[in-house]
Amino acid sequence: MKPSILTPFGSWKSPISTDMIVSGSIGLGEVTFDNEDIYWLESRATEGGRNVLVKRGADGQIIDKTPQSFNVHTLVHEYGGGAFLIVEETIYFVNFKDQRIYKQLPNNDPEPLTPKNQCRYADFILDFSNDRLISVCEDHGNLEIEPENTLVSIDINTGEINTLVSGYDFYSSPRLSHDGTNLAWISWNHPDLPWDQTELWLAGLDKNGSLGQPIKIAGSCDESICEPRWSSDGQLYFSSDRTGWWNLYCYTQKGEVVSLFPLNGEFACPHWVFGLSTYTFISASTLVCTFCQQGQWNLATLDIEKKQLTLLEIPYTNIASVQAKDHQVIFTGGCPTKPTAIVHLDLKNGKTTILKQSNDLDIDVGYLSTPEMIVFPTENGLTSYGWYYPPNNKDYIFLNEELPPLLVKSHGGPTACASSSFNLRTQYWTSRGFGYLDVNYGGSTGFGREYRQRLDGNWGIVDVDDCVNGAKYLVKQGLVDGDRLAISGGSAGGYTTLAALTFRDTFKAGASYYGIGDLEALAKDTHKFESRYLDRLIGKYPEEKNIYQERSPIHFTESLNCPVIFFQGLEDKVVPPSQAQMMVDAIKEKGLPVAYVPFEEEQHGFRRAENIKRALDGEFYFYSRIFGFEPAENLEPIEIINLVENIS
C-alpha cells in the first residue's frame, strides 16, 4: 500500500490483528536448568490458558513434558508462581484443577503425591537427605477463618505431610544450604505485603530433618527482604531495601550482614508471585544479576570479592528468571521491538541464542512503535515517568491538521511497573493510529522505596494525578489530541481508570478490566494475600471508612461524565463481578454510554484466546463509536447502552 494522507488516526489498517495476537503468542514463564537440559513454562491462550512445562534437551530437541490433561499452575496467594521443580529428570508440579502436587518420573505419567484436600502448594525445594519436599502450604480447609499458611515437608515416596514452621500469616522462599544443614525462609504478617516489611529466618536441621531454634537474621520496620539464596561455600545471600533500594547482601558464616554493591537501583522486584529469580551464582565468588534503573533492566556479573559490577552487553531491557550453570546463563528477555524470549547466554564469548520466542510472527518494523521514556512534572513539585509509544504505521503519514487520540494505560498492582518490553497489544493500538502512554505513576516499582511509598495513603490520588499529568504533558507537547484522551487499566489499574474518569475531567472515555469501583467491597471481600493491602494504600478499615467511601467511584457516579466499557471475569475472586455490575448499573441510570462484557470461566485476568480477542477488539470498537472514527476492520459490535453516535 502506498502512504495515504487521507486516512484519519484510528482508521489505519494494521497487520497486527487480535487473531495474530492470540493465535501466534504464548506466555513465557520461569526457566531452569536440570543438568544439561533446560526447562521453561509456557502459557497458551489457544489451550484455554493452560500452562505447560517444555524441555529443551542437550541435543536441541524441544518437547512438551506436561500431558494434555494437566495444567501447571498453583493458586497460593491466588497469583501463583513457583509451581514446579525438576531434579534429575523427575518433575514435581502443582496441577491447577485440584491443586495437588504431582510427581512425574522420566517416561511416566504424573502421579499425585499430596492428598486430595483443600491445601495448595508453591515454592517447593528438594531436601535430598530426607527424601522430602519443603514447600509453602496454604490450607483452605476451614471456611470459617482465613486460610492458614505454613512451611511443610512432603515425603516424596509416601506423600506424608508434616508442618515445619507456622505462626506467621505468610511464608515464602524456603531455601536449603547445599549441605542440607540449614534452612532459610521469609515470613511476614498482616497488614504488610512482602514489599512493605518481611523477615529472613534461619534454622539448623539435625540428621532427622528436625528444625532447630530459628533466628531472625534480617528484616525490620520498613525493610523488605527478597530471594534468599545459598552459595556453594555456605554463605547466605539476599536482597534488602534497607537503604531505599533493593540491593544485594550476604549473611556471612561469622553472622555479619555485608552489602555487596551499593547502588541506586533495584536488584529485586515485588513478590506478587513465587519463583522469582533476579540473581544466581556462577561460582562461590561470582554471581550474575539483573537490576533496574529508571524503569529499565540490565544484566551484569558481580565479583563478590572485588565488589565489581560488570554490565553484559545484550539487547534486552526487561530481564527475569535468571538461572546459571557454569558459564551458561538463561533468562527471559524482552525489548521494545522483538518478542519476549527464552535466551541462552554464553559468558565465555558473550553470544546470545534465542531458545523460544513468545511468538514467531514476522512483523515489518515499519508497523512498530518504539517507546521513549518521558519524565513529566506532577503534583507537589515532583516528577513521574512513563513509556510513550507514538502512532506508527509505514502505510500512513500524519495529517498536518490532526493529532492522534491517546490511550493512557494505568498498570495493575498497584505495586508493579510498566515495562518497555515488546507487546503486541500495545502495537495493536499504535499501528492503528493511537498514541499510547504506559504510566509508571508514583507507587510503581523500579524507582526505589521512596517512589514506591508515594502511594501510601494516597491510592486514588497520586496514581490518578500522574496519569492525568502524563496525558496533559503530551497534549502540551503537541503530540496528542486533548479532546480524544482515553484511559484503560486492569485490576488496580482499573480502579485508577475509574477514579480518573470520576474525579477528574481530563479523559473523554475509558475501559475498566476487572477494575475496582467500591473500595469498601474490596476491603471486605477479597483473598487473604491482599486482604490488608488497603490498610497502607488507603487507611485502616473500618476505622477510616470515610476515606474508603470518599475514594470509591461507585459513590460519585454523578461526577462521571464520559463513556466507560467494563470487561469482567465471572469467576474472579480478587475483584468480585458484583463491583463491575454496580458501576454499570449506576452509569446506565445516569444515561451515559456504557458497555459491559462479562466472561464465564475467567478469573482475575483473561487466559482464553477468544476472550482476549473479544476484549481488545471490543475496546477499540467502543472508542471508535465514542470518538467517531471508522475502524479499518469489520469488528464484532459491542452493545453500548445510551449511545449517541459521534458524541465527541
N, C-alpha and C positions, 0 to 999 in steps of 0.2 A: 504494500500500500504506500502511495506517495503521501508525504506530510500534508495535512489538511489544516487550514486556518479557520475553518467554518464550524468545527465541532466544539461545542462548549464543554467545559470541565464537567465530569460526571457521565458524559455520553461517549467517552473514548472506549473503543473496543479493545479488549485486552485478551491475550492468550492465557492469562493466569485465571482459570476458572475454578469454581468450587469443586467441580468433578476432578480436576487436576489435583487440587489440594488434598482431597480426602482419599482419592484412589492411588495417588502416587507418593503419599507421605506416611511415614511411621515415626513414632516417638522413640528416641534412643535414651536408655537409662543407664544404670550402673554397669560398670565394666570390671572385670577381674581376671587375673592370671590363675591357672591351675597347671603347674609345671610348664610345659611348652604350649599349652592350649590357652586360648583367650575366649572368654565368655562375655556376653552382654545381654541386656534386657531390651526387647522391642515391644512397644505398644502399638497395636494395629487397629486403626479405626475401622477398616473393612471387615474385621472379625469381631465387631462389637466392642472394641477397646480392649481385647484380650492381650495380656502380657505374656510374652514368650521368651524363654531363655534360648539363646543362639550360641553355638560353639564354632569357633574357627580353629581347626586343628593345625598342628605344626606343618602339615602338607598344604595348608591354604584352603582346604575344603571347608565350606560353611554349611552347617546343618542345624535344623531346629532340634532342641532337646526336650521341649515340653509337648507332651501329647495333646491332641486337639481338644480333648475334654477338660483340660486343665488351664488355669489362668493364674499366673504368679503375681499375687498382689495381697498384701496384708492391710487390715483396717485398723491397726493400732494407731491411736490419735486421729483416726479417720483418714489421714493423709498418707499413711503407709511409708514405704521405703524399707530397705534392709530386709527384703522378703526371701532372700536365697543365700546359700553358702555352698561352695563347691570345694571338696577336698579329695584329691586322688581319684578324680572322675566320679565320685559319689556326690550326688546333688541332694541337698536339703532345701525345701522350699515351702512357702505358705500358699495354699490354694484358696483363691478368692471365695468360692461358693460356700465352703464350710469352715474356712479359717484354720484348718488343721495343718500341721507340718507333715509333709510327705518326705519319704526317703526313697531316692531313685538310684539304684545301683547301676553300674555300667551294663548296657544292653538289656535292661529290665524296665518294666513298667513301674511307675511310682506306687509305693505302698504307704498307707497312713501310719505315722509314727505317734502322734498325740491322739488322745481320745476325742470322741465326738462330744463336745460340750460348748459352753459359751465363752471359752477363752480364745484370745488372739495372741499372736506371737510376732516378734520382729527383732532384728539386730542380733541374731544369734551367732555364736562362735563355737568352735570345737575344742573341748578340753580333752586332748589326746590321752592324758594319763588316766583319766577316769571314765573314758568311753561315754561321754555325755556332751550335750549342747548346753551352753549357758545363754539364756535368752531373756529379753524383755517379755513379760506376760501381762496382758490386760484382761481381767476377769469380769465379764458382763453377766455373771450368773445370778446376782441379786438385783432385781429390778427396783427394789425399794431404796437403794443407795447408788451413788455414782460408782462406776467401775473401779476395781482395785488394781493398781499397778505394782508389780514386783519384779525382782530378778529370780529366775528359776533355773534349775538344772533338769535336763530331759535325757534319760538314758537312751542311747542310740540303738540299743538292742531290744529293750522292753517297752520304751515309751514312758516309763515311770517318771513322775514329776515331783520335785521337791523344791520348796521355797528356800532361796539362799539369802535374799535381802528384802526387807519390807519396812514399811513405816513412813516413807515419803510418798507424796502424791504422784511423782513421776520418776522414771528411770530411763537411762539410755546408755549406749556405748560401753557395754561390758567388754573389757579387754584383758586378756591373759598375757603375762610375760612369756617370753619364748621358752623358759624352763618350766613353765606351769606352776610356779610357786607363789605368784602374786596376781591378784585381780584388781583392776581399777574400773571405776564406773562413775557416771554422772547422775546426780539426783537434784530435784528441786520441788518446791511446794507451791500451792496456790498462795497468793494470786499471781505469782510470777509466771512468765513464759520463758523458754530457755534462752532467749536473747536478753532477758532482763537480769536474771540472777540465777546461777546454778552453782553446784558444789562438786568438787572432784574428790572421790574417796579411794582409799587403797586398803586392801586387806591381804594377809598371807593365807595360803592354803596348806593344810597338812597333807600327809600321804593318803588320807582317806577322802580328801577333797572338801573337808570342812573348812569354813572361813574362820580366821582369827578375828581379833578385835579390830574393826575398821578405824582408820584415822582420816580426818579431812586434811588434804594437802593443799587445796586451793579453793577459792570461791568465797566471796564476801558480799556485803551490800553493794549493789550496782556493779557486779562483776559477772560476766558471762563466760563460762568455760566450755570449750568445744573440743571434740575429736582427740581424746587421749589415744596415744599410740606408744608401743614399746619398740625400742631399737634392739638390735641383736645383742648388744652388750649390756642389756638390762636397765637402760635409762628410760624413764617415762617422760614423754613429750605431750604437749597440749597447746591449745590456743586460749588466750585470755584477752579481754578488752579492758584490763585494769588501767591502762594508760589512755583510754578513749578510743583505741584501735585494736582490733583483733590481731595480736601479734603472737609469735611462737615462743614457747618457754620449755625448759627442761627441769624436771624434778630429779635431781641427781641422787646417787646412792648415799650421799652424805646428808640427804634431807634438805638440800638447798634448792630454791627456785631461781633459775638463771634465765634471763632474757637472751634469745638467740640473735635477733637482729631488729632493733627498734626502728619502726618505720611508720609514717603517717599513711598507712594503707591497711587493708583488711585481708588477713590470711585465712579467714573463715567466713561463713555465711550463716544466716539464721536457720536453726534446726526445725524447719517445718516437717521434714521427712527424715527417716533414719537412713543410714548407709552413706552419709556424705563423706567425701574424701578429697580434701584440698591439699594434702601433702602426704608423702610417703618416703620410705628410705631406699636409697641406692646402696648405702653401706652404713656402718655404725656411725660414721663421721660426716656423711653427706646425705642430704635429702633433696628431693625435688618437690617444688611447691608452686601453688598459684596464688596470686594476690591481686587485689582490686584497688585501683586509684582512679578517682573521677569517673566511676562507673564502668571502667574498662579493666579486664583481667589480663594478667601477664603470667607467663610460665618461667620459672627460674630454678637454678640449683643453689643450694645454700651449704657452704662449707662450715660445719658447726664449730670446728676448732679455730679456724681463721676468722669466723664471723663475716664471711664474704658471700654476697649475693650476686649471682651472675645470671643476667637475663638470657633466655633462649630465644633465638630469632625464629619465630613461627608465625604464620599468617592468621592466627586466631585471637579473638578479642573476648571470647567468653569460654571459659575452661572449667571443667568439672570432672569428678570421678577419676582423680589422678591415681594411677597404680604403677608400680615399677617392679622389675625383675632384672637384677644385674644392670646392664647398660640399656635395657629396654624400658620405655615408658609408654603407657597407653592412657588415653583420656577421651572425654567427649569435648569436641571443639566446635565453636561457632564463630562466624564472622559475618559482616553485613551483606555480602553478595553471593555467598555459597552456602549450601545446606549444611546443617549441623551434621557432624560425622564422628564416628569412632576412629581415632587417629593413633597410629603407632609411630613413636619417635625413637630413633637410634641415636643415643647420646655420643657414640663414637664418631659418627660422621655428620650428625645434625639432620639426617634425612627423615622426612615425614612421609608416611604412607597411609592413605585412607583405606580402612578396612570395611567400612559400611557408611553410607550416607542416608540421611533421613528421607531423601528421595533422589532418584536418578534422572530427574527431568532436565532436559536441555533447554534452558530459557535464555534467549538472547539478552545480554546485559543492557541492551537498549530499552528494555522494558522494566529495568530495575532501578529503584531509587536508593542512593547511598546516603545514610543518615549523617548528620552533623550534630555534635554536642552543642547545645545552646545553654548559655548561662544568662539568666534574666533576673531583674530585680523583683522582689516580692515584698510582703509587708514587713514593718519594723526595721527597715534598712537592710534586710537580709537578701541573699541571693539563693536561687534554686536552679535546678538542672532539668534538662530534657533532651531526648533524641528527636530531632526534626527530620522528617522524610519529605522532601518536596515532590510534587507530582512529576512523573516522568513516564513517557511513552514515545518511543522513537518515531511512531507514525503520526504524531501530532505536535504542533507548536502552539505556544500560548497566544491567545488573542490579546492585543495591547490593552483593550478596554476592560478585560475581565480578569478577576483574581479568583483563585480556586477556593472551593469550600475546604474547611479544615475539620478533621476528626481528631479530637483530643482523647487520648487513652489514659485512664486512671487505673494503674495496675492494682492487682489484688494484694491481699495480705492483711492489713496494710504494710506490715513489716516485711517488705520484699523490695524488688527493684525492677526497673525496666532495663533491658539489655539491648545491645546493638546487633545481636545475632540475626542472621537471615531468617525471615519469617514470611512465608508465602501469603499469610493472611494480611500482613501489613502491605505487601506488594500488590495484593488484590486491590486495595484502595488507591494507592499511588499510581498504578498503571491505568486507572480509570479516571484520573484527574483530580483526586483529592490530595491535599496536604495532610500529613499525619504527624501528630506530636505525642510522643510517649514520655510522660512526665515522671521524673524522679522527685516527687514532692517531698517536703520536709517530713521525716519519718521513714524515708526509704533507707535501705541498707547499701553499703558500699562507700559511704561517705563519713564513717566514723560514728561513735556513740552519741556525740552531741547533736549531730544532724538527725540521727535516728530518734532521739528523745524530743525533738521539736514537736512531735505529735502527742506527747504525754499530756493528757488532759485537754488536748486540742483537736481530737479527731472530729472531722466535720467542719473544721475552721481552717487549719493550716493547709491541709491537703486541697481543700476547695480553693483557698486563696491562690495556691501555687498553680493549680490547673487554670484558673481564671487569668492569672497574670502571665502565664506562659502563652495563652491564646492572644491576650492583648498585646504582648510583646511582638508576636508575629504579625499582627494587624498593623502595629505601629511601624514595623519594618517594611510594610508594603508587600508582604509575601502572601497574605491570605485575605479572603473576603470577610469582613467583620459582620456582615449580615447573614453569613452561612457558616456559623460555627456550631458544631455538634460535639457531644461528649459521650463516651461509652466506657463501660467498665464491668468487671465481673466480681461477684462476692463483695469484699471490702471496697473494691473499685466501683462496684455497682452502688454502694452507699455514697461514695464520693460523687458519683454521677448524679444520683437523686438529690443529694444535698446541694450540689451546684445548680441544678435546674430549679430547685425550690427556693433557695435562699439568695440566689444571685440572678441577674437578668442578662448575663453575657451570652449564654448559649441559646440557640433557636430550636434545638431538638436534641434528643438523647436516646441511648439504649442501655437498659439495665439487664445484665446477665446474672441471674440468681443473686440480685443485689438486696441490700438491707434497707427496708423502709421504716421499720419500727425497732429502735434500739432496745426498748424495754422487752419486746418479744424475744429478741436475740439474747438478752441477758437472762431471761427466764427459760429459754427453750433452745439450748444448743448443747453440743457434746462436751465431755469433760475437759479435753485439752484446752479449749478456748473459753471455758465457762467463766473464767475470771479475767479474760483478756481486757474487757472493757473497764475493769477497775482502774487500770493505768491510762487507757486511752480516753475515757470519759469521766469516771468517778465511781465511788462505791455505790452498789445498788442493794437495797432500796434507799439507803440513806440520802443519796443525791439524785433521787428520782426525777426531780425537776429539770436537771440538766439533760437527762435522757429524753425527756419529753420535748425540751426546747430544741434539741438537735435532730429529732426524728421527722423526716419529711412527711410521714403519714398524717401528722397533726397540723400541717400547714399547706394543705393542697390548694387553699385559696390564693397562695402566693405563686403557685405553679402556673406559668402562662405560656408553655410551649409543649409540643407533642413528645410523647415517650413511647417506646416499644419495650416490652418485657419478654425475656426468654427464661424459662424456669424448668428444672428437672423435678418431676413429681415425687422422686424418692430421695430428695435432698434432705440430709439430716443436719447439715450445718446451717443452712438458711431455709427454714420451712417454707413450702409453697404458699402457705397462708399469707405471708408477707407480700408477695407479688400480687396476689388476688386482692388484698386490701387496697393497695395503691391503684391497681387498675380500676376497681370499683369507684374509688374517690375521684380519679381523673375523668372517668366516664361520666359521672354525675355532674361534673363541672362543665361538661360539653367540649372538652379539649380532645383533639385527635389522640387516640391511644390504641395500641395493639398488644395482644397477649398471645404468646406462643408457648404452650406447655409441652413437655416431652415426657412420655411414660418411660419407665425403666432407665431414667437418667438420674444421676446423683449430683454431687457438687462439682460441676464441670461436665461437659458433654464428651462422650467417648465414641458414640456410634456415628459412622460416616454420614448416614442420611440426615442426622440431626445437626451435625456440624455444618453440612451443606445448607440445610434449611435456614439455620440461624444467620449465617454470613450473608447469603443471598437475600434473606428476609430483611436484614438491617439495611442493606444497600437499597432494596426496593422501597423501604419505608422513607429513607431520606430523599429518594427520587420524587416521591409523591409530595413530600413536605417542601423541598427546595425547588421543585418544578422543573426537573430535567428528565430527559428520556434515556433510560439505560440502553446500551447497545444490544444487550441480550434480551431475550424474551423470558423474563424471570417469572417464577410462580408467584402469583399475587398473595399478599398478606391482607387479611381483613383489618381495616383501620376504621375503628368506630369514630364517629363525629368528624370524618374527614371532609374538608372542603378543599378541592384541588387548588394548587398554586397559592397557598396562603402566605408564602414568604413575600 
